[in-house]
Amino acid sequence: KFLKSFFQGILIGAGAILPGISSGVLCVIFGIYENLLNCVLNFFKNIKENFKYLFPIGLGSLIGIVLFGNILKYLFFAYPIQIKFIFIGLILGSIPALVKTCTSKVKFKPSYLIFTFVTLLVGILLVILEKKISRFNDVNYNFLFLIISGFLMSAGIIIPGVSNTLILMLLGIYEHYLDAVSIIYLPFLFPLGIGIIIGSIFFMKLTKFLLDKFYPQTFFAIIGFTLGSIFILYPRIHI
């Protein structure tokens, strides 16, 4: 069980690195998303059991981030088109698992597809914004800016279907993020980590509230975001 959680954590960590892939979606596919939310948000109610559950996943995630940070730099440089289409395949392959997870708990209603359509449009608009926005490569990334970036990045880590790498691309720091992760550059990663911790708590509470009150609507919205993330990866699209 420890090894299973550990290897799941490695893949979840990879989701924090790979463009278009959401760590949250991977947690949903593995069937651990809601358990993770409950363990983190109620950590102090049962420290021993929650730590036992979270430790292998957290350890694997850290290793996955560092490991894939180096591998991804090479793969995207050597095989950019092939790697992007592989990721598109991974995203499309996750859709049936999301639908199955949702419909196993609630009966499907056609009206739920409205939420998928709306969030798909939002995802496409984000892609258009990413392509049109100027890259802030000359910006001096100060401590506060990186904390805010980490806070926004945490939305992509916690909310299934929202790509944290897309958020970093919009902020113009994705390449810097990859470089910092590959060499463990703490002056960049430390303030980013502070923002991620603060943002994660906020977005976990928000997501848990939505899942508790609007479970099927939230899940079909997640599917729309997931489909929308494909457009950021497709290498020959010109919007």
Secondary structure, DSSP 8 states (H G I E B T S, - for coil): -HHHHHHHHHHHHHHTTSTT--HHHHHHHHT-HHHHHHHHHTGGGSHHHHHHHHHHHHHHHHHHHHHHHHHHHHHHHH-HHHHHHHHHHHHHHHHHHHHHHHHTTS---GGGHHHHHHHHHHHHHHHHHHHHS---TTS---HHHHHHHHHHHHHHHHSTT--HHHHHHHHT-HHHHHHHHHHT-HHHHHHHHHHHHHHHHHHHHHHHHHHHHSHHHHHHHHHHHHHHTHHHH-TT---
